[in-house]
């Protein structure tokens, strides 16, 4: 159990039979009345954001979670097979439990978050930025660097993103896996 005033970002809480991660908290002392904690939670399963208020001293059930590096090996139907970097154990993870799955390529190391008490996998998280090769895009023309115009490009993983006009096929770009946006060209 954890007291409501001990809540910090990243803490995992079990409420109403569901698991939530704290993404934002605020200690509020109104002019009258008791001090409260205003907390924003993110549901582990479906990603919905929930806001709740707690009185100071209120008890909450905290869940101990572990983050471990796992290497992506291959896809098997709707499951993706990952290997634990420490024990070399292979585990399947469902498609919908992987954030940024469109940018996942073989050999990539991801963080897998699991409930320490039951060893159930909650979700897998790709690195924030990954480097991928451009598989196909229309060729760029000389002088196309002056504007902020974007064109569609297909990555080696099959995902489509928008890149500047000067990016050509075969080049390596850095992509933000949270929203699928182009960051920069890697030289």
C-alpha positions, -999 to +999 in steps of 0.1 A: +000+000+000+011+036-007-001+068+008-016+093-017+010+120-008+038+095-019+025+094-055+051+102-081+053+100-119+058+065-132+042+048-101+018+020-110-015+018-091-042-009-091-077+007-089-110-009-096-092-041-108-072-022-135-036-010-136-027+026-141+005+045-144+008+080-129+016+105-156+010+137-137+003+147-101-003+180-083-003+187-046-032+212-040-037+232-008-069+252-011-076+282+011-102+263+030-104+226+036-080+197+034-050+192+011-057+170-019-037+153-046-049+157-081-035+128-102-037+119-139-035+082-147-029+063-179-046+029-182-020+002-190-043-018-212-061+007-234-042+039-229-071+060-217-062+089-194-082+093-161-081+121-136-088+115-099-085+134-066-073+119-034-073+132+002-039+132+019-034+100+038-056+079+016-042+044+010-038+031-026-026-003-038+007+001-056+020-025-081+057-033-084+066-033-121+099-043-137+114-029-169+137-053-187+154-051-221+141-077-247+153-082-282+127-085-310+133-117-330+104-123-355+067-121-360+045-151-356+009-143-367-005-117-344+022-122-318+058-109-318+085-131-304+109-113-280+140-127-262+149-117-227+185-102-228+194-117-194+179-152-194+175-158-232+139-169-227+116-163-256+082-148-250+053-139-274+038-104-270+005-095-287+005-068-314-017-044-294+006-044-264+035-029-283+037+009-286+051+020-320+048-015-335+049-001-370+086+009-365+097-024-351+125-042-370+143-075-363+171-072-337+158-041-321+160-039-283+128-028-265+118-022-229+092-048-217+072-038-186+058-066-165+040-070-132+066-083-108+041-102-086+024-122-114+051-120-142+024-109-167+036-086-195+018-053-194+033-037-225+064-033-247+079+001-255+102+009-284+129+035-279+116+070-284+137+075-316+148+048-340+169+049-372+153+033-403+161+032-440+138+047-466+126+018-488+107+039-513+100+076-520+098+098-550+132+112-560+142+146-547+151+174-571+180+198-568+169+229-549+141+212-529+157+222-496+142+257-494+107+249-482+092+229-454+071+207-478+068+170-470+063+140-492+053+104-483+080+078-478+078+041-470+103+027-444+120-006-444+095-019-418+066-010-441+054+020-422+047+052-441+058+086-428+062+121-443+097+134-450+112+166-465+116+167-503+154+163-502+153+128-487+160+100-512+155+062-513+181+043-494+189+071-469+186+065-432+163+087-411+156+091-374+119+086-366+099+095-334+080+062-325+054+080-304+038+099-333+056+086-364+072+119-373+104+125-391+132+139-369+163+141-390+185+125-416+213+103-402+247+107-419 
